[in-house]
Amino acid sequence: MQGYCVKCRTKREIKGAMTSKRPYRQAMTNRVALAKLERNKGTQFDPEVVAVLGRL
């Protein structure tokens, strides 16, 4: 269970980074960030965690 919580927290932080403005790019909208997470689930991101983030 603890490992799953760490994964959720990490993915939430990744989504936060994606939706924040960076010096090298504009912030993504939530919709774009979630679409990117969805496209990369199973390779870069855990599919179960992406599903949970999509519901938040």
C-alpha positions as a Markdown table, in Angstrom:
| # | Residue | x | y | z |
|---|---|---|---|---|
| 1 | Met | 0.0 | 0.0 | 0.0 |
| 2 | Gln | 2.8 | 2.4 | 0.8 |
| 3 | Gly | 4.4 | 1.9 | -2.6 |
| 4 | Tyr | 1.0 | 2.8 | -4.2 |
| 5 | Cys | 0.7 | 6.0 | -2.2 |
| 6 | Val | 4.2 | 7.0 | -3.3 |
| 7 | Lys | 3.3 | 6.4 | -6.9 |
| 8 | Cys | 0.2 | 8.5 | -6.5 |
| 9 | Arg | 2.1 | 11.3 | -4.9 |
| 10 | Thr | 4.8 | 11.2 | -7.5 |
| 11 | Lys | 2.3 | 11.3 | -10.4 |
| 12 | Arg | 0.4 | 14.2 | -8.7 |
| 13 | Glu | 3.7 | 16.1 | -8.6 |
| 14 | Ile | 4.4 | 15.3 | -12.2 |
| 15 | Lys | 0.9 | 16.6 | -13.2 |
| 16 | Gly | 1.6 | 19.7 | -11.1 |
| 17 | Ala | 4.9 | 20.2 | -12.9 |
| 18 | Met | 3.2 | 19.8 | -16.3 |
| 19 | Thr | 0.5 | 22.4 | -15.4 |
| 20 | Ser | 3.0 | 25.0 | -14.0 |
| 21 | Lys | 4.7 | 27.5 | -16.2 |
| 22 | Arg | 8.4 | 26.8 | -16.8 |
| 23 | Pro | 11.1 | 29.1 | -18.2 |
| 24 | Tyr | 11.3 | 26.9 | -21.3 |
| 25 | Arg | 7.6 | 26.4 | -21.9 |
| 26 | Gln | 4.1 | 27.6 | -21.1 |
| 27 | Ala | 2.0 | 25.7 | -18.6 |
| 28 | Met | -0.2 | 22.9 | -20.0 |
| 29 | Thr | -3.9 | 22.9 | -19.3 |
| 30 | Asn | -5.2 | 20.1 | -17.0 |
| 31 | Arg | -6.8 | 18.5 | -20.1 |
| 32 | Val | -3.5 | 18.5 | -22.1 |
| 33 | Ala | -1.5 | 17.2 | -19.0 |
| 34 | Leu | -4.0 | 14.4 | -18.4 |
| 35 | Ala | -4.0 | 13.5 | -22.2 |
| 36 | Lys | -0.2 | 13.2 | -22.0 |
| 37 | Leu | -0.4 | 11.0 | -19.0 |
| 38 | Glu | -3.0 | 8.9 | -20.7 |
| 39 | Arg | -0.9 | 8.5 | -23.9 |
| 40 | Asn | 2.1 | 7.4 | -21.8 |
| 41 | Lys | 0.4 | 5.1 | -19.4 |
| 42 | Gly | 1.9 | 1.6 | -19.3 |
| 43 | Thr | 5.2 | 2.8 | -20.5 |
| 44 | Gln | 6.2 | 5.9 | -18.6 |
| 45 | Phe | 3.3 | 6.0 | -16.1 |
| 46 | Asp | 1.5 | 3.4 | -14.0 |
| 47 | Pro | -1.9 | 2.8 | -15.7 |
| 48 | Glu | -3.7 | 2.4 | -12.3 |
| 49 | Val | -2.3 | 5.7 | -11.0 |
| 50 | Val | -3.2 | 7.5 | -14.2 |
| 51 | Ala | -6.8 | 6.3 | -13.9 |
| 52 | Val | -6.9 | 7.7 | -10.3 |
| 53 | Leu | -5.5 | 11.0 | -11.4 |
| 54 | Gly | -8.1 | 11.2 | -14.2 |
| 55 | Arg | -10.8 | 11.1 | -11.5 |
| 56 | Leu | -9.4 | 13.8 | -9.3 |
